[in-house]
Amino acid sequence: MAKIIRSQRIKNARVQALSKKSAAKTSAKKPAVKTPARAARKSLKAAKRWTPAEVREAFTRFRKANPEPKGELEHLNPYTLLVAVVLSAQATDAGVNKATRALFAVADTPQKMLDLGEERLRDYIKTVGLYRTKAKNVIALSEKLITEFGSEVPRTRAEIESLPGAGRKTANVVLNMAFGEYTMAVDTHVFRVGNRTGLAPGNTPLEVELGLEKVIPSEFMLHAHHWLILHGRYTCLARTPRCEVCLINDLCRWPEKTV
Ligand code: SF4
């Protein structure tokens, strides 16, 4: 009896293995589903690259519409800008501003932040996502600024990136906004606009950053980051881009633009 049950089990296992194999074969043969996003990316790749004259035209229009674009993160000095950018990871600028207004009134230098202490800092920023980790980082970076940089925000990318909680994007924002360097910080908005328009397509923020730096004439680089962020935030929206009011809709290569 036991022998019969065993051979039945072996039989069942073989049948299961065979049906799995044939299922795998069938799915391997299936043609790739052509989703709209994938199709759009494909035709974007095939689209003509922007000419230097077109890039210049686009940024001339951005400049004309908003000659002095400003970042929306509130700050009082390079240090508070650095802290605000560190807090803004995966949070909105408006949410960060709400928390930092009161915080920066009592702690606008690394030493004052240390005097405030991690626990009280947490209270100020508890409405910002990941606030526990961010509070730790802000205290640690303030300590490092005091011990290694004479309480000043350093002016090189490598030094800023060495601070707890600060990455390449943070360094680019601080270098650009506090020190007037021609850097391109790529956040979610800049990444989307760089890809959609075809200005600087890339699979990673770094690819888009380097692509934008390559195509944008230097005369526009000081403000280019803000023009692209604001364009992504208020016009080229993620779900429903407002192509009908877009300043560069005739130049944009996005196959799904609505004009
Ligand atoms: S035309 Fe539409 S998709 Fe292209 S940049 Fe403007 S808003 Fe974005």
Residues whose N, C-alpha, C, O or C-beta is under 5 A from the ligand:
A	BS01	SF4	R196 T197 T235 C236 P241 R242 C243 C246 I248 N249 C252 W254 K257
